[in-house]
Amino acid sequence: MRYEIKSEISKLTEKFQAMEDRLRNADFQIVTLNEEVNTLTSKIHNLENKIEDLEDRSRRKNLRFRNFNDSNKQENLQHTLYDYFKVLGLKLDGSNEKIDRCHRLHKPSNIASDIPRDIITCFHSFEFKEQVLKANREKLIKDGPYANIIALPDLSYNTRYKRRMFSPEINILKQHNIRFRWSYPTKMIIQMDGKIETFDQPDKLKTWLQNKSLN
């Protein structure tokens, strides 16, 4: 009887040991799978960033113009834009070949009907596009047909979304008259006290502002 009990205990011990071995192996496999998932997730994230960067770079010569009067009729947008560039004080060198193409964008359903559709414009040269963007920012026209025209870089949806994540911190920067600029795709550059700071995440910028007692 005692021998039978010992034999049964030995069998049970072996079964438990086998179960422990299987569980240990399963735990190892789970850890390995988690590491592989994390690696793949990181690779996917990097590929997404590269795709977004390529898309944004393909738009480098583009600008979105806002608040141009929209008559919903046949219009010569290039003529209108060239006239606006002259009002900004830009030299066209007698050439009307600064613009490659331009057209009105479809208006989102949540935008009021009386708000003009944006104009997307592709320029032949990145340099002239930058001149237009700079002139638009420096010369605010308050009267006439070109009043309150806004020129914006043409960014991909994901880049615009990621930059909007910085909005609370951007408001603080503006309150303290701290100038910043963007580097593609979503890196913010701030020059302050003779130092250049870069931020690719809103949380990092938030921490920096808190350390500067700017909140």
C-alpha positions as CSV (number, residue, x, y, z in Angstrom):
1,M,0.0,0.0,0.0
2,R,2.8,2.4,1.0
3,Y,4.6,1.5,-2.2
4,E,1.6,2.2,-4.3
5,I,1.1,5.6,-2.6
6,K,4.7,6.5,-3.2
7,S,4.5,5.4,-6.8
8,E,1.3,7.5,-7.3
9,I,3.0,10.5,-5.7
10,S,6.0,10.0,-8.0
11,K,3.8,9.9,-11.0
12,L,2.0,13.1,-9.9
13,T,5.3,14.8,-9.2
14,E,6.5,14.0,-12.7
15,K,3.2,15.3,-14.2
16,F,3.6,18.5,-12.2
17,Q,7.2,18.9,-13.3
18,A,6.2,18.4,-16.9
19,M,3.4,21.0,-16.5
20,E,6.0,23.4,-15.0
21,D,8.3,22.8,-17.9
22,R,5.5,23.5,-20.4
23,L,4.5,26.6,-18.5
24,R,8.1,27.8,-18.4
25,N,8.4,27.2,-22.1
26,A,5.1,29.0,-22.8
27,D,6.3,32.0,-20.7
28,F,9.5,32.1,-22.7
29,Q,7.6,31.9,-25.9
30,I,5.3,34.7,-24.8
31,V,8.3,36.9,-23.9
32,T,9.8,36.1,-27.2
33,L,6.6,36.9,-29.1
34,N,6.2,40.2,-27.1
35,E,9.8,41.2,-28.1
36,E,9.0,40.3,-31.8
37,V,5.7,42.3,-31.6
38,N,7.6,45.3,-30.2
39,T,10.3,45.1,-32.8
40,L,7.7,44.9,-35.6
41,T,5.7,47.7,-34.1
42,S,8.8,49.9,-34.0
43,K,9.6,49.0,-37.7
44,I,6.0,49.8,-38.7
45,H,6.2,53.1,-36.9
46,N,9.5,54.0,-38.6
47,L,8.1,53.0,-42.0
48,E,5.0,55.2,-41.4
49,N,7.3,58.1,-40.5
50,K,9.3,57.6,-43.7
51,I,6.1,57.4,-45.8
52,E,4.8,60.6,-44.2
53,D,8.1,62.3,-44.7
54,L,8.1,61.3,-48.4
55,E,4.5,62.6,-48.8
56,D,5.4,65.9,-47.1
57,R,8.5,66.3,-49.3
58,S,6.4,65.7,-52.4
59,R,4.4,68.7,-51.3
60,R,7.4,71.0,-50.6
61,K,6.6,73.2,-53.6
62,N,2.9,73.6,-52.6
63,L,1.0,76.3,-50.8
64,R,-2.6,76.4,-49.6
65,F,-4.2,79.8,-49.9
66,R,-7.2,80.7,-47.7
67,N,-9.8,83.5,-48.0
68,F,-9.6,84.2,-51.7
69,N,-13.0,85.2,-52.9
70,D,-14.9,82.2,-54.3
71,S,-17.5,83.0,-56.9
72,N,-18.1,79.3,-57.8
73,K,-17.9,80.4,-61.4
74,Q,-15.2,79.9,-64.1
75,E,-12.2,81.8,-62.8
76,N,-8.6,82.3,-63.8
77,L,-6.9,81.4,-60.6
78,Q,-3.3,81.8,-62.0
79,H,-4.1,85.4,-63.1
80,T,-5.6,86.1,-59.6
81,L,-2.6,84.6,-57.8
82,Y,0.0,86.5,-60.0
83,D,-1.9,89.7,-59.3
84,Y,-1.8,88.9,-55.6
85,F,2.0,88.3,-55.7
86,K,2.5,91.7,-57.2
87,V,0.5,93.3,-54.4
88,L,2.8,91.5,-52.0
89,G,5.7,93.2,-53.7
90,L,7.2,90.1,-55.3
91,K,9.1,90.4,-58.6
92,L,7.9,88.1,-61.3
93,D,10.6,89.1,-63.8
94,G,8.1,89.4,-66.5
95,S,7.4,85.7,-66.3
96,N,4.1,84.0,-65.8
97,E,5.7,80.6,-65.3
98,K,6.1,80.6,-61.5
99,I,3.0,78.4,-61.0
100,D,2.9,74.8,-62.3
101,R,-0.8,74.3,-61.5
102,C,-3.5,75.4,-59.1
103,H,-7.1,74.6,-58.3
104,R,-9.8,74.9,-55.6
105,L,-10.0,72.2,-53.0
106,H,-13.2,70.4,-52.0
107,K,-14.8,72.0,-49.0
108,P,-15.4,69.7,-45.9
109,S,-19.0,69.3,-45.0
110,N,-18.4,71.0,-41.6
111,I,-17.3,74.3,-43.2
112,A,-19.9,77.0,-43.6
113,S,-21.1,77.6,-47.2
114,D,-20.0,81.3,-47.2
115,I,-16.4,80.4,-46.4
116,P,-14.3,80.3,-49.7
117,R,-12.7,77.1,-50.7
118,D,-8.9,76.9,-50.3
119,I,-6.7,77.1,-53.4
120,I,-3.9,74.6,-53.6
121,T,-0.9,75.8,-55.7
122,C,2.1,74.0,-56.9
123,F,5.1,76.2,-57.8
124,H,7.9,75.4,-60.2
125,S,10.5,76.3,-57.7
126,F,10.7,75.8,-53.9
127,E,12.6,79.1,-53.6
128,F,9.7,81.2,-55.0
129,K,7.2,79.3,-53.0
130,E,9.2,80.3,-49.9
131,Q,9.3,83.9,-51.0
132,V,5.5,83.9,-51.3
133,L,5.1,82.3,-47.9
134,K,7.4,84.8,-46.3
135,A,5.8,87.8,-48.0
136,N,2.4,86.7,-46.9
137,R,3.5,86.4,-43.3
138,E,5.2,89.8,-43.3
139,K,2.7,91.9,-45.2
140,L,-0.9,91.7,-43.8
141,I,-3.4,93.2,-46.3
142,K,-6.5,94.4,-44.4
143,D,-8.4,96.0,-47.3
144,G,-9.4,95.2,-50.9
145,P,-9.9,91.9,-52.7
146,Y,-6.8,90.4,-51.1
147,A,-7.7,91.2,-47.5
148,N,-6.8,88.6,-44.9
149,I,-5.3,86.1,-47.4
150,I,-3.5,83.3,-45.6
151,A,-0.8,81.1,-47.1
152,L,-0.1,77.8,-45.5
153,P,2.3,74.9,-46.2
154,D,0.6,72.0,-47.8
155,L,1.1,69.2,-45.3
156,S,-0.2,65.6,-45.1
157,Y,-3.1,64.9,-42.8
158,N,-0.9,62.9,-40.3
159,T,1.6,65.7,-40.1
160,R,-1.1,68.3,-39.5
161,Y,-2.6,66.1,-36.9
162,K,0.7,65.6,-35.1
163,R,1.5,69.3,-35.1
164,R,-2.0,70.1,-33.7
165,M,-1.0,67.9,-30.7
166,F,1.4,70.7,-29.8
167,S,-1.5,73.3,-29.6
168,P,-1.6,73.8,-25.8
169,E,2.2,74.4,-25.7
170,I,2.1,76.6,-28.8
171,N,-0.5,78.8,-27.0
172,I,2.0,79.2,-24.1
173,L,4.8,80.1,-26.5
174,K,2.7,82.8,-28.1
175,Q,1.7,84.2,-24.7
176,H,5.4,84.7,-23.9
177,N,6.3,85.9,-27.4
178,I,8.6,82.9,-28.0
179,R,9.2,82.3,-31.7
180,F,9.4,78.8,-33.1
181,R,9.6,77.1,-36.4
182,W,8.9,73.7,-37.8
183,S,11.3,71.2,-39.3
184,Y,9.8,68.3,-41.3
185,P,7.8,66.5,-40.4
186,T,6.9,67.4,-36.8
187,K,10.0,68.7,-35.1
188,M,9.7,72.1,-33.4
189,I,12.7,74.3,-33.2
190,I,13.0,77.1,-30.6
191,Q,15.8,79.5,-30.2
192,M,16.0,81.1,-26.8
193,D,18.7,82.6,-24.6
194,G,21.3,81.8,-27.3
195,K,20.4,78.2,-27.4
196,I,18.6,76.1,-29.9
197,E,16.1,73.6,-28.5
198,T,14.3,70.9,-30.6
199,F,11.2,68.9,-29.6
200,D,9.6,66.0,-31.5
201,Q,7.0,65.2,-28.8
202,P,4.5,67.6,-27.0
203,D,5.4,66.1,-23.6
204,K,9.0,67.0,-24.0
205,L,8.1,70.6,-24.9
206,K,5.7,70.7,-21.9
207,T,8.4,69.5,-19.5
208,W,10.8,72.2,-21.0
209,L,8.2,74.9,-20.5
210,Q,7.6,73.8,-16.9
211,N,11.4,73.8,-16.2
212,K,11.4,77.4,-17.5
213,S,8.4,78.3,-15.3
214,L,6.5,79.1,-18.5
215,N,3.0,77.8,-18.0
